Amino acid sequence: DSSPLKHWYFLGAALAMYLNWQLCTLIGLVFGQAVPNIAAWGLDFAMLATFIGIVVPMLRNRPQVAAALVAGAVALVCHGLPYKLGLMAAAFSGILVGIVLERRYRLLQDEVF
């Protein structure tokens, strides 16, 4: 669009989102400190379930599914590593498997067509 004021629209939208993010972070910090023994509520599982709910619908082809499965398996196997290096290993292995399989998937599609 050729509107001369679109940068102001973007600034207003970005500023509103940023302020909302900061306000919600502040509320989380205050609420998290005010509630005793919040870990007993089991909210860590809610975060895991939310992440799964975001990721699963985004898996659209076999290389993506394979990358997610490999990353999950590596995360489970490497859970005991110090400094949460298991998450890094899982991310790296998932990315690597996804890239390799995606390239093979594209090569096979190019050969068929």
N, C-alpha and C positions, 0 to 999 in steps of 0.2 A: 504494500500500500504506500502511496506517496504522501501520506499525511506529514506535515512538517512538525507536528507535536507528538509523534509516536515515542520519542525518547522520554518525554515526561510521563507518558502512560507506563512505559517499562520501569522507570524509576519509581513511580508510585506503587506498582505491583511488587517490585523487588523489595522495596522498603517495608511494605506491609507484611510480606512473608518473613523477612528478616526479623522484624520486631516481634512477630508472633512466635517465631522460633526462640528468640531470646526470652520472651515472657514465659513460654512453656518450660524452658530449661530452668529458669528461676523457680517456677512453681514446683518442678520436680525436685530441685535441690532442697527447697524448704520442706516440702512434704516428706521427702526421704529422710531428712534429719529429724523431723517431728514425730514420726511413727516409730515406736520401739519394736524391735524384732521383726522388721518388714520382710526379712528373708524367709520367715516361717509361712508367709502367705503363698509362696510358690509362684511368684510373679516371673521368675526366671524361665519357667516353662511357657508362660504366656508370650514372652519375647521369642522363644524358639518356635512356637506355633504360628506366630505372626510372620516370622521370616519364611517358614515353610509355605504359608498361605500366599506369600508374595511370589516366591520362586516357582512353585509347581505350575501355576498357569502359564508361566513364561516359557516352559519347556515345550518346544514345538516340533522338534525333529530328533532323530536317533542320536546324532552326535551331542546334542545338548543334554539329552537324558543320560547318556553314558558319562558325560563330564560330571553331571550332578551326582550320579551314583558312585563314581570313582572318588570324587571329593568327599562324599559322605563316608565311604569305607575307610579312606585314608585318615579322616578326622577321628574315626572310632579307633583305628589301630594305633594312631600316634597320640592319643589323648594324654598319655602319661609323660610326654616330653616336657622338659622345663620351659618356662617362659612362654607357654602356650604356642610353642613352635609347631605343634600338631596342626593348628589352624593354618599356619603358613604353608606347611607341607601339603595340606589338603587343598588349599587354594591353588598352589602351584601345580599339583598333579591334575586337578580338575581342568585348569586352563590348558595344560599341555595335552591332555587327552582330547579335549574339545577342539583344539587347533588341528591336531593330527587327523582326527576323524572328520572334521569339517572339510579339510583339504581333500581327503580321500573321497568323501561324499560328492564334492564338486567335480573331481576328476571322473568319477563314475557317471555323473550326470552329463558331462561333456562328451564322454564316449558313446553314450546311448543316443544323444541327440546329435 
